[in-house]
Amino acid sequence: MIVDTPSTPTPATGRHRAARVGTALCWLTVVPTALWAAVRLVGLDRGPLVQALAFTPYVAGFSVLALALALALRRWWATAVAALAAVALVGVVAPRALAAPQPAAAGPTVRLLTANLLAGSGDAGTLVELVRRHEVDVLTVQEFTPEAQAALDQLGLDRLLPHRQLNAEIGTPGSGVYSRWPVTDLGLRRNLNGWGFTQAYGTIAVPGAPPVRVESAHPSAPYAVDQVGAWRTDLTAQPPATPDGGLQILAGDFNATLDHSPLRALLRSGYVDAADAAGKGLTGTWGPYDGDLIPPVTIDHVLVDRRIAVRSVRVLALPGSDHRPVLATLTLPTP
C-alpha cells in the first residue's frame, strides 16, 4: 500500500515567504512617507490633512528610518521611493534648525515676547517676571481676559509696559499689545467675519527707528474638519508685509506651522519667521504643556519684515497655558 505523506517546506520556500513579508513590510513603511511628502510639497492641506501636516517634522525623521529599512532589505525600488521622500521631507524641515544670514540692520534692539494665555489661565506672575527678567519691550497676548489684565497690572506690568492697546474678553477671543514706547494708530479687528478671535494692533514709536506696526495674531484653529475653511480664511486675511512701505510685525498664535501653505503664502508677502531665521524653527510651542499627550508642534510665531534682523529666539515656559511664549530679539533698521 502506498501512503501519501505531506511534503515538508523546503528551505527555499521559507526564504521566499520571508522575502515576500520583507517586501510588504518595506512598502508599508515607505508608501505613507512618500504620500506625505507629495501632500506637503503640493500644498494639499485640506480637511483632516491640515492637522496631520503639523507633525511633518516627525514624519521627516521617520522617512530616514524608512529609507534605512529599504536599504537594509535591499528592496531597490522601495529604496528609490524612500530616498525621494526623505530628501523632500528633510529638505523642507532641516533648514529650520539652521540660522540664516540677516540683513544689515543697524537700528535699535527690540525684545518682543508673545504669549497665549489659555483663556486667561496662564500664570500672571510668571509672565510679568519674564517681561522683567528679559527686559521685554513689546508684549503681545492672546486669549486675554479681564481677570488676566487686572492680575498683570496688579503685579506691575502697567509700569513695565505702560503703553498698550488691549481688548480683554471673557473666554478666548481677547488680545492685547503692550509696549515700552508710545503706541499710535490703535485698532482691533475680529476674525471669522466679526465673531472670532480678535487681533489688537498699534504702531510703536521706537526711538532711532522707523515706526513699526505690531499686531497680536490669532487666526481660527482647525480643530475640526468643518473649521478648516474658517482657519484658511483667517490666515489669508492676515495683513501682508509691505516691503516698500512701513515695517510690520505679526506675533502670536497662528494655529499653523511652516508646513501649512496659507502661512507660507503669508511669509512670501515679505515676512520672515523669526524662529526659522534664528535656527529655532523646530522648537515646539504647543502640545503637552497642559497634560495632553500630543507631540509638540510650532504654531506660535513672530513674523517680521525682511528688513528687520533677527538676533535670537527663545521659547520659554508659562505655567497654566498649553502654549509656550516666544521671545524674539530683533534689530530694526535706521530711519
PEWO-V169873 format. One record per residue. SS is DSSP state (H for helix, E for strand, - for the rest). PHI is phi as a letter, one per 30 degrees, with the letter a starting at -180 (NA if undefined). NEAR is the number of other ideal C-beta (glycine too) atoms within 10 Angstrom. Layout:
[[SS PHI NEAR] [SS PHI NEAR]]
This chain:
[[- NA 2] [- c 3] [- c 4] [- d 5] [- c 5] [- d 5] [- d 7] [- c 6] [- e 10] [- d 9] [H e 7] [H d 8] [H d 11] [H d 10] [H d 10] [H d 12] [H d 11] [H d 10] [H d 13] [H d 10] [H d 10] [H d 16] [H d 15] [H d 10] [H d 15] [H d 23] [H d 18] [H d 11] [H d 20] [H d 26] [H e 15] [H e 15] [H d 24] [H d 20] [H d 11] [H d 23] [H d 24] [H d 13] [H d 17] [H d 24] [H d 13] [H d 9] [- i 14] [- d 13] [- d 25] [- b 14] [- h 13] [- d 12] [H d 16] [H d 23] [H d 16] [H d 15] [H d 23] [- d 23] [- c 17] [H e 22] [H e 25] [H d 14] [H d 20] [H d 24] [H d 13] [H d 18] [H d 28] [H d 15] [H d 13] [H d 26] [H d 24] [H d 14] [H d 18] [H d 25] [H d 15] [H d 11] [H d 16] [- h 11] [- c 20] [H d 10] [H d 12] [H d 25] [H d 20] [H d 13] [H d 21] [H d 27] [H d 16] [H d 17] [H d 28] [H d 24] [H d 13] [H d 19] [H d 26] [H d 17] [H d 12] [H d 18] [H c 21] [H e 13] [H e 15] [H d 21] [H c 13] [- c 11] [E d 15] [- c 14] [- e 7] [- c 16] [- d 14] [- d 9] [- d 19] [- b 12] [- d 21] [- d 16] [E d 16] [E b 25] [E c 18] [E c 24] [E b 24] [E b 28] [E b 29] [E c 29] [- c 28] [- h 20] [- h 20] [- i 25] [- d 17] [- e 26] [- d 16] [H d 22] [H d 12] [H d 18] [H d 27] [H d 22] [H d 13] [H d 20] [H d 26] [H d 13] [H d 9] [- c 15] [- h 11] [- d 24] [- c 22] [E b 27] [E b 29] [E c 32] [E b 32] [E b 30] [- h 26] [- c 29] [- c 22] [H e 13] [H d 15] [H d 22] [H d 21] [H d 13] [H d 18] [H d 28] [H d 14] [H d 12] [- d 18] [- j 13] [H d 21] [H d 14] [H d 9] [H d 17] [- b 22] [- d 13] [E c 18] [E a 19] [E b 24] [E b 18] [E b 19] [- d 20] [- b 17] [- d 11] [- j 10] [- c 20] [- d 22] [- d 26] [E a 31] [E a 23] [E b 30] [E c 27] [E b 24] [- d 19] [- c 18] [- e 12] [E b 24] [E b 12] [E h 12] [E d 14] [E a 14] [E a 17] [E b 16] [E c 15] [H d 22] [H h 16] [H h 10] [H j 8] [- b 8] [- c 19] [- d 26] [E c 22] [E b 27] [E d 28] [E b 24] [E a 26] [E c 20] [E c 25] [- c 15] [- d 21] [- e 7] [- i 11] [- b 22] [- d 16] [- e 17] [E b 25] [E d 22] [E b 28] [E b 24] [E d 31] [E d 29] [- a 27] [- d 28] [- d 19] [- c 19] [- d 26] [- d 12] [- b 10] [H e 13] [H d 9] [H c 15] [H d 19] [H d 13] [H d 17] [H e 24] [H d 20] [H d 16] [H d 25] [H d 22] [H d 12] [- d 16] [- d 22] [- d 16] [- d 16] [- d 24] [- b 13] [- e 13] [- c 6] [- b 10] [- d 13] [E d 24] [E b 23] [E b 27] [E c 25] [E b 27] [E l 30] [E c 28] [- d 28] [- h 25] [- a 27] [- c 23] [- d 23] [- c 26] [- c 25] [H d 18] [H d 21] [H d 23] [H d 16] [H d 14] [H d 26] [H d 18] [H d 10] [- d 15] [- k 18] [E c 24] [E b 22] [E d 26] [H d 27] [H d 26] [H d 23] [H d 26] [E c 23] [- i 17] [- c 21] [- d 24] [- c 18] [- d 18] [- d 19] [- b 24] [E b 22] [- l 18] [H c 12] [H d 19] [H c 14] [- j 7] [- d 9] [- d 6] [- c 15] [- e 11] [- e 18] [E b 21] [- c 27] [- c 23] [E c 25] [E b 29] [E c 28] [E c 26] [E b 28] [E e 25] [- d 16] [- d 17] [- c 27] [E d 21] [E c 25] [E c 17] [E a 16] [E b 24] [E b 17] [E c 17] [- c 16] [- c 11] [- b 21] [- e 12] [- j 16] [- c 24] [- d 19] [E c 25] [- c 21] [- d 27] [E c 27] [E c 21] [E c 28] [E c 20] [E b 28] [E c 19] [- d 24] [- d 18] [- d 11] [- e 8]]
